[in-house]
Amino acid sequence: MPETRIAHLDTVTVATEDPQREQPWSDLGLKPDEYAEIREILGRRPTSSELAMYSVMWSEHCSYKSSKVHLKQFSEIPQTTPVGKMLAGIGENAGVLDIGQGYAVTFKVESHNHPSYVEPYQGAATGVGGIVRDILAMGARPVAVMDPLRFGPLDADDTHRVLPGIVAGVGGYGNMLGLPNIGGEAVFDASYAGNPLVNALCVGVLRHEDLHLAKASGVGNQVILYGARTGGDGIGGVSVLASETFDADGPAKRPSVQVGDPFMEKLLIECTLEIFAAGLVAGIQDLGGAGLSCATSELASAGDGGMHVELDRVPLRDSTLAPEEILMSESQERMMAVVEPDDVAAFLAICAKWDVEAVVVGEVTDTGRLQIDWHGERVVDVPPRSVAHDGPTYHRPLERPSWQDDLQADGAESLQRPGTGAELRDTVLRMVASPNLCDKSWITDQYDRYVRGNTVLSQPSDSGMIRVDPDTNLGVAISTDCNGRFALLDPYAGAQLALVESYRNVATGGAVPLAISDCLNFGSPEDPAVMWQFAEACRGLKDACLTLGIPVTGGNVSLYNQTGETPILPTPVVAVLGVMDDVTLRTPSAWSAGGERVFLLGETREELSGSEWAHVEHGHLGGLPPTVDLEAERSLAQLLHAGVGLLSSAHDVSDGGLVQTLAESSLRHGVGVTVNVVGDPFVALFSESTARVVVTVADGDAERLVELAGEHGVPIAPLGVTGGDALDVEGVFDVPLSELRRAWAGTLPAALG
């Protein structure tokens, strides 16, 4: 560090003696009352380093200041699952669930939306890297990732700019880590133009005794920073800070998007797992959003309350970085561990073995303060909880928008419908070729789905499934979902619809749904209509979880997702994780042989508002979304679990309706189907009623399936039989699979090359 920078260092002593100095609190995203509160907490003005810490830690991304009043209702849900207990939940890096046999799994989904718009490849790649480290920090080996994605219109120039880079970033980082990508979504809507959503999920596996938490306990224990060196990339990424805010004569503005190095992350993973196995860690935290500001304050706040750090010991890639920048840098592939003094040498030896740089930067104290020095000068002296946990809490105004009634009154009932068999046939071909329903192989083929050899189900199956124990075949299934159009029509029901589709997808494979993680993507919290949507979505998730008996393990909130004054569709993505006692018995998502009997489980109603048909054929969005029937979903899931070994396939009915399910099931293995629908063929084929699944059984097992459905109170109707080379709706139309495949598979390659 140049001597001139040290000479002008803003220390605690200087801040005390110079209380009226002008500070750029507004430029750092702080409000006047927030800056005043910081001064009251400290009894003086903050130093520039303290101001940096508070600004990033009190940002919307880190403090949840607009959302936590609504999120707290998730704590009303019992912290038990249908098969066991939660070992760690909301407030930790990720939720941890007991799945039996001494195993636990941890999973979480987070957003990296804005960075991925600015720099698609690195934004998406570092989103994957960050969620993987969250899972690692719990003591788990990361075993799989998923990526729910949202883009603007497929034919938009900006979609062509961001989509290839985002997909390449997700695939490139995950593939290089050797983690299979087993699921996710790719959805297109005009509201995401200029604001794509990049949500990333990771799941990890650990034994119960390997659980680690983020806390700095044990006075005298050493604080070790290890992994990549700290650079200027990602400074203030969570609150869009620029480095010249602190020093106008310093280096040029730093990029706010982090730069990832998956090779270093892979070393960091293996190094950390060996450290865990050696029992050398008393507490651990990954460095993601807010970097060292977050890691130091959260570890100290959750532990004994005191920590002293020598900031000039931090290994740097850029020697010109000021202390403020070091504290705010979000450089990737870094971890911070709390280690007992007698274990430090062994810890450092393992890091050296993996060629991972590690430095003791501080120790746990009994002062109740987070104290940070720079070349012997104190630049931070704060109560750590005031930084990490006691930030602002906003009760933002919320109001049901004036246009909601008109929107809900404008249902799809008046839209012109296809009437003849030829018109229905043409509609089917247009629908399967539409961006949201077409084949996504252009995207998913860029991901390694089978690396490590434990992938049981992956795209395009309803859910991803991973083997946890190769001896007993214990495994877990995961699905993510959200229909933003439904959430706009009714945010309470829309959030529940996201949950039940993921719940149903997990159940189709035969797994028992255990818990959820959520990624709540909304517009500006300063808009009362957006806050009403958010509050309703949270209420909907809480009520659904209470009814279904599954907890919320944690998640993420991403706000300010809008372009100008236009917010995105409210997009509460919900991930559901389930347990499968024996993955070798899983139920496939598509039939693979002819001569099997096809049945529809569940009840079909005339529910077309907000549907893909209304969207694709008419560009229409209005009315009420499909009815949510939580008891029906639970009974259906229980039937699907009881049917393991009996069912030869099971595929849920959702976007696009029954005909989309039949098309995907036929195209998967090139085996057609002949069905006979009852009533209005259009409603039967395109309605998006929930709690429905198409299943197949061997001809001789049909009677047993009907009996099983009766035992669980699930409506069942025969549809037809598999076989042939066409999708044949008897008496209405038929489409050769070759023609259906051309329509379904050609859309993304034609648009993206």
HUMO-V929949 format. One line per field, one symbol per residue. phi: phi as a letter, one per 30 degrees, with the letter a starting at -180 (. if undefined). burial: # if it has 9 or more other C-alpha atoms within 8 Angstrom, else .. A space follows every 10 residues. Layout:
phi = ???
burial = ???
//
This chain:
phi = .edddddcdc cddddddbdc edbddddcjd dedddddddd ediadddddd dddddddcde dcchdccddc dddddddedb cebabdcabe jceadbbdcj hicbbbaabb cbddedddbe ddeddddddd dddededdjc ddbabbbdbb bdedcdeddd dddedddddd dddddddicd cclkbbccae dcdiadcccb bbbbbadedc dbbdaccjej dccccbjddd bddidiedbh cbddedbdcd ddeddccdcc bddddddddd dddddeddic ccaabdcbei hdeddddddd ddcdjbacbc dddddcdbdd ddeedddcec edhbbbbcbd edcdddeddd edechcdbbd caadbcdibc bbcbhicdcb bbddddddbc ddbccdebad dddddddddc ddddddcdcc dddddddedd ddcdedcddc deddddcdcb eiicdcbaec debcbbdcbd dcidabcbbb aacdddddda dddddddddd ddeddddddj dcdcabbbbc cbddddcedd ddeddddddd deddddddib ccdklabbci daciccddee bddbcccbcb dbddcecddb dbbdicdcbc cjcccdbbdi dddddddbhc bajcdedcbd dddddddddd dddejcdcaa bdcbejiedd dddddddebi cdacbbccid eddedcdcec hbbcbbbded cddddddddd dcicebbdcl bdkibbccce ibabbedddd ddddcddded dci
burial = ....#....# ##.###.... ....#..### ...##..##. .#.####### ########## ########## ..##..#### ##.###.### .########. ..######## #######.## ########## ########## ########## ####.#.### .##.###### #######.## #########. ########## ########.# ########## ########## ########## #####..... ...####### ##.####### ######...# ########## ########## ########## #..#...... #.######## ########## ..##..##.# ##.#.##### ######.### ####...### #########. #.#..#.#.# ...#..###. ##........ ..###.#### #####.#### .#...##### #..######. ########.. ..######## ########## ########## ########## ########## #####.#### ########## ##.###.### ########## ###...#### ########## .##..##### #..####### ####..#### ######.... ######...# .######### #.##..#### ########## ########## #######... ########## ########.. ##..##.### .#.###..## ###.###### .######..# #.#######. ...
//
